[in-house]
Amino acid sequence: MRTLLVLVTAMVMGCPATPVVAPNPRRATPARPTARRTASRATVAVGSWRCPAVPAPSLTLPAHIREVIDLGRGVRLVVAGQRASERPPCVGQCPRPKMTLALVGGHGVVCWRVDLPAEHRLGPVGLRGKTLWVAGPKHVFAVSWQGKLLASNQVDGPRPGLVALADGGVVMAEASGSLVAFRAGGKIRWRTKPKTHERILALHRRPEGGVAVAFAGEVRTYDADGVRRLKVRLPERARKRELAGVQGVLWVWSERGSYRLVKKGVAGDSGQIRHRLPSAAPADGRVFSAVLGPDGVFYVILAQRGLHPVRLVAVSTDDALKWSRPFTGTRPAGCLMRTGPRTQIGVVCPNGRVVVRGRRGITRFDSTGVKPRLSLGPDRRYAVAFEVRRRDMSLACWVRRYGPTGETAIESRIGGGCQTLWHDGTGVVYLGSRRLGR
């Protein structure tokens, strides 16, 4: 009976169709969106690596590179050329002095280069995408971001430096003691002579815009229109000062002390000293060298008389002691400090000593040689060069390239004396115009 019931049900419903043997189709997925490149990345795609325009393939790095400035995002500003005192003797009509300004992207790509009719004295300075500035003995030159000469202005002995403004202009001091500001196009914006008998010892960009000026016994600041905004009396007079500032931080220092300056009160143009190093400066201790990092951390090599040995100290933006490390060996008189893009700290001393430390003060390199060169590159890489004598007594340059932690160096020996040592935006090391590698 059960069998008969099954047969009747099958006759009513019908038999199933024969299955089709075929591969299972994959589940359809939406297509991935096409990645869009920004304008700056599109520039990289054509091989110019953040150059303002596609560079001519025939452009090469200039010879006798003097200064290399990091403009950010892998771009370098290079000035090259020999001064008359550095040239070999010539007979008859000697070649006219000139310097070459060049913009360099990653992998040594030369975006453009332009020759200027003067010996190099000050600069170059500028902000990425803005007008670039460089000075000779009697002229200051304005060059556009695309490499075109905009203006050449005669000045009265530019000194002690050039300060690039946020709008593309520049401020400089003349030998007569006047401050002169130029617009981005090269025309004079304002000129003023501070009412003081003291000469200008240092210039730096004012954190709020404009320029800060250090004299023997005081510091003044001027806004972008040349209006004085701040005046601070310093506790001692000095024949040499340094000055540096970033947003919210302004430091001035000499051998007798370093001081952080702030505005006093909400209104008015007076200021005061917020913090000082050594703590009893200028009555006790000495400052050997100092530098302000791009993040506002102040690094200073100092000694407090009778209490501590020479130390390298880092002070944060809130005036708190970040760290302190001993600086042993010969007293670092005349040493120069610099910081790298990843807060490396480099010290180069007149006796040939070179010291590289990490952002927390840990020593990565410490050695002494002849005519040292130091370059702090991206990704905490760095390179050091010393001049040496070969067996035949010919001069050579010994270059050592290090990674972030100071591991075993890659060494190169180049014939002749050491030229300018620098990194491009990708971390490749150059000795003058010669590429050495990472």
PyMOL commands that set and color helices and strands:
alter all, ss='L'
color gray80, all
select helices_A, chain A and resi 2-13+39-45+84-86+106-108+378-380
alter helices_A, ss='H'
color red, helices_A
select strands_A, chain A and resi 65-72+75-80+99-104+110-116+122-126+132-135+139-143+149-154+162-164+170-173+179-182+188-192+202-205+211-214+218-222+228-233+242-246+249-254+257-263+271-277+286-292+298-303+311-315+321-326+336-339+345-348+353-357+363-368+370-376+382-389+395-402+410-415+421-423+429-431+434-437
alter strands_A, ss='S'
color yellow, strands_A
deselect
rebuild
show_as cartoon
